[in-house]
């Protein structure tokens, strides 16, 4: 007998027939001898509709506490319908909302972006275990938590995915299944490229980056809660089968995916190439980078302007790169000159929370400004920031940034 946590997203329970099909897949898993805990989102677009209703009826005067209580109605409805659908198929079920004595997910009192109290949540999950041992299928609200004073809180966007992974950990489940409207993780958006293929496996790191950059199958923040000892997969509701292979999510949420900073140990050199209207010359950037790649010279960073391209290279490779690219300059009508600049230090900061943290770059760079540390170059993505500073400032900049991340 295995314990499975199955999370159904809003689109997978978007109408009555979908709910019935989802309930049947849960009952089938139960009849195969497994224990199942169901985590349910609000029915398709309900949360958006409630947001709109609040905006139009109450406006900015709505309190966070009021908003959390209103938004919770989406999940309050879906768990009741889903649990009733399971019972209509002849299996005992109980819906679990934050007012239920067996409610497992406890948080601080931040109404709209609550932080989880892990110890209390693990303790309170024993109530769910008791229901499972009685042959009951619990249907739990995703997205919601219970605050310090018993009030309803929400876990923010993607909260139902967080709920599923958290419960998987607390209940020591064998597997967490994310049921959505796609067969799994695809090689690209099948609505844009018909030849897109489903992936059998994807690492946590790859899934995090894919989700961060727009893939809708799983919220990137939820992967922080994936237990490395528990299997996880993404499947389609269309199959009506929780045993469908879908796409397996492999590996734990590694240390490199948590908030961290690092100072690259070697010296970096700047190599700048100039030319007229370089950005308008197709293939020019490829010519520069491929020349270095053929000679096994790595590029740590690159920035392009209208009339220049700047590369950041390991100092040990810089002189070779300088001569290789000089030959290109001599033989190109599009390039004018190049120069090899000063010694540079590289500091990398990584956090999956950057995408949801307004002002994160200014909070990192402000301490450097106050300490008269010049930033030579900065590049950022939704999960990482790379700073290049003068070599003699590297250690100090690194220590200041570590203080910001504490």
Buried (B, 14 or more C-beta within 10 A) or exposed (E): EEBBBBBBBBBBBBEEEBBBBBBBBBBBBBEEEBBBBBBBBBBBEBBEEBBEEBEEEEEEEEEBBEBBBBBBBBBBBBBBBBBBBBBEBEBEBBBBBBEBEBBBBBBBBBBEBBEBBEEBBBEBBEBBBEBBEEEBBBBBBBBBBBBEEEBBBBBBBBBBBBBBBBBBBBBEBBBBBBBBBBBBBBEEEBEEEEEEEBBEBBBBBBBBBBBBEEBEBBBBBBBBBBBEEBBBBBBBBBBBBBBBBBBBBBBBBEEEBEEBBBBBEEBBBBBBBBBEEBBEBEEBBEBBBEBBEEEEBEBBBBBBEEEBBBBBBBBEBBEBBBEBBBEBBEEBEBBBEBEBBEBBBBBBBBBBEBBBEEEBBEEBBEBBEEEEBEBBBBBBEBBBBBBBBBBEBBEBBBEBBBEBBE
